[in-house]
């Protein structure tokens, strides 16, 4: 059991950054932050490609800058690309949330296709929202996060179609509304395997924060899913996110703890000498050329 005190709160940093703190102001590690402990080779290629794309696409702009400013612009290019994608995801999430809550929404052109795809998902599967953009917390394991979506499916015909297409026949055998927890992704790259750990961590959280800011017991879920929302379509994918995946996530949690917390004490302070050492100037001294007799002797020939 960890020592975080509820209720947990989410704090926003800028347009897309956020973090979590407990009732005493103590920072709680977030699920997506914990997953950053995983090696991500694809991000190295993405950073290189984003910089190269900026160099080509903004050639005239860069040419007008002084070299130092040109270099600084290229260094920031990948972050601008990342923030644009993150902001799009946030806007789609927010619009989807308002739509699920029955509000009328006006859509900017750059996200209209994504939100229309999300609306198509709602019309196709008729999910009933249970949790939307809900902050969740595991007091047992010491992490927090924001669950995009938890829904119920009531229509037996839709449950049967869901069970068939997601290859989960056990959902039909429940003979009751089916409850699912999922994450919405809007990136071009789609659904990465780590999404299963992300949703699994949400699934097995202890509590969620209600509209009044109070902690409530987390519902039980029958399955986990990822929803890939694109500008022209959507894809619904089942996730393997059970107890075994929770165990794996907790291993990642310990790696994150080691990197961000305990390892910082592993290197001691520098041992400063008691006096300043006088800097010595070292010179290379060339040896005189050996005589012919010495050279022959060295080579094993008779002098």
N, C-alpha and C positions, 0 to 999 in steps of 0.2 A: 504494500500500500504506500502510495506517495503522500506527500504532506501538503499538496495544493489545497487551498480552501475555496470552496464554491460560494457563489456562482462564478463561473468562468465568463469573461467578457472578451469580445473580439474588438481590437483597435485597428482602425484604418490608417494607413500611411500612404498619402498620395492617392492616385486614382486606382491603382491596382495592387498595392502592397498592403499587407495586414499582418497582425500578430495576435497573440492571446495572452491574457494576464488573469491571475486569480484574484480573489477578493482582497488580498493583501498587496496587490501590485506585482506579484512575482510572475516572471515570464514563464509561460508554459510552451514547450516545443510543439509546433504544428506538424501535422501528418506530412504535408508536402515538403516542409523543411527537413524533416527526418529522412525522407526519401532522397534528398539531395546527397546523402552519404553514399548512394550507389554510384558506381562509375557510369559515365554517360558518354561513350565514344561518339555517338551521333551528334552530340552538342559541339564537339570539336569541329566536325565537318560543317555543321550548320554555321558556326561562327566564322569560319573561313569563307564559306559561300556568301554569307550576308555581307561581309566586308568587300569581297570581290564584286558582288552585285552593285553595291553602293559606288564603288570606284568606276564602274562602267556606266550605270544609270545616271550618275550625277557628275559626269565628266566635265561639262562646261562650268558647273557651279564650283567644282574643286579647282579647276584651272584658274579661276579668278581669285583664289585665296593665296595668301602667303604660305610657304611650305609648312610652317609650324601649325597654322590653322587648318591646313589641308590634312595633316597627319592627325590632329585632334578630331576632326570630323570623321575620318575613317575609323578611328579607334572607337567612337561612339555609335557607329552605324549599326552594329549588331544589337546594341541595347535598344535603339530606337525601333528596330524590327521586332524585337521581343516585346516591347511595351505596346506596340500597335496590336500585336496578336493577343496580348493579355487583356487590353482594353476592349477588344472586340468580344472576347469571351465573356468578360464581365457584363458588357452591355446586352449580349444575347441572354445571359443568365437572368439579368434584371427584367428584361422584357418578357422572358418566358415566365418568370415569377408573377409578374403583374397579370399576364394572360391567364395563368392557372387560377389566380384569385378573382377572375371575372372582370378585370379592368379593361377599358378601352386603351389601346396603345397606338402611338405614332412612331413610325420606324424610319430612321435614317437610311439612306440608300445603301450604305456600306454593310449594314447588317440585316437588311430587309429579307434577303434570300435565306439567311440562317434562321431567322425567326419564323418565316413561312414554313421552312422545313420542320421546325419544332412543332408548329401548329399542326402540320400533317401527321406527326407522330401522335399528338393528342387525339386527333380525329380518328386515326387508324386503331388505336389501342384503348382509348377512353379511360386513361388512368385517373383515379381520384387522389388528389394530393393529400399526403399525410404530413410530410415535412418538406419545406422548401427553403433552401439556403439556411439551414439550421446549424447553429454552433453545437458541436457535440464534445464530450469530454470523457476520458477514461481516467478516473481517479486511481483505479487499480494499477494501471501501467504508466501513467504520467504523460499523457499527450492530449492534444485538442485538435479540432479541425472543423471544417464547414462542409456539411453534407449537402450536395446540390439538390437531391431529390429522393424522397421516399414516397411510394404510392401504393394504392391498393387497386386490384382488378376484381370487379364484382360479377361481371357478365360471364356466365358459364361458357358461352361460345367463344368469347375472347380468351378465357383461361385455357380452353382446349387448344385454340390456335397458338397461344403463347407456349404451352407445354410442347406442342408438336414442333414448332419452328425453332425453339430454343433447346429441343431435345431433353426436356425435363418432364417426363410423363408423371412423375410423382406429384406435380402440381395439381393435376386433375383429381388425384386420389384424396386430396385434402378435404374436398367437399365443403368448401367455405371460401370467402374472399381471400385472394392471394396477396401477400405483402412483399414488395420488392424495394431494394435500396440501390441507388445508382449514382453515376457521375456523368455530367455532360461535357463532352470535349468538342471544341470548335476548330482545333488546329488542322492544318493541311496534312500533317503526318499521321493522323488517326489515333488509334488506341494502342498504347504501349503496354507490355506485360505488367509493369509496375502499377498500372491502374487497378489491378486486382488487389494488390496490397493496400492501396489507398482506400478503396471502398471497403475492404475487409476491416481496416482499422476503424472506419466509421460504424460498420455493422456491429462490432463488438464493444463500442463505447458504452460507458455506464449510464450516461445521462445526456439529454439535450436541453437547450435553453429555450424556454417558451417566450411568448410575446411580452410577458410581464418581466422577463429577466430572471425567472426562477428555474431551477433545475428540475427536470422531470425524468422518470425512468425511460430508458431507451426501449422502443418497441422491439419485439422479436420479428425477424425477417425470414421469409421462405427462400429467397434467392437474391442474387446481386447481378447488376447489369451495368453496361456502359452504353451511352447514347452518343454516337458520333453525328453531330449536326453539321451539315455542309451547306453551301449556298444553293445547291440544286437538289439536295436529297438528304436523307438521314439513314443511319444504320443502327440497329439495336443488336447488341452482342451480349451473350451471357458471360459471366465472370465466375471463375472458380475462386471463391472467397470464404473458405470455411476455417475450422480450427487450425488446420495445418498451415494455412497461409497466415493466420494470425501469429502463430509461433515464428514463422519466418520474418514477419514484420517486426516482431519484438527483438529478433537478432539484429535487424537493421537499426532499430531504436538504440541498442547498446553500442553499435558502431558509431552512430551519431553522437551519443553521449561521450564516448571515448575521444572522438575527434574534437568536439566543441567544448568539453568540460575537463575531463580528467587529464588528457594529454598535455594540457597547458602547464601542468606542474611537473612534467617529466624532465625538463631541461632547467638546470639551476642557473644562478646568476654567474656572470663572468668573474673569474678570479683575477683581480687587478694586481699587477706586481707592486711591491712596496716602493720602488723608485723608478724613475723614468730611465729607460735604457738609451744610452747614447747610440744614435744611428751610425753604423759603420759603413764606410764606402768600400765595397768589395771590387777588386780589380782582377782581371784575367791576366796572368803572367804567362807569356809564351816561353816554352823551353827552347834552348838552343838546338839547332839541327844536329842530330847524331852524326858522328864521323862514319866514314865508310867501314872501318874496322868494327865499330860498335854495332852498326846496322847489320853487318854480316853475321856477327855473333848472335845477335838477337833472332835472326832468321834461321839459326842453326847451321850456318855455313862456316867453314874454317876461316879464321881471321887471316 
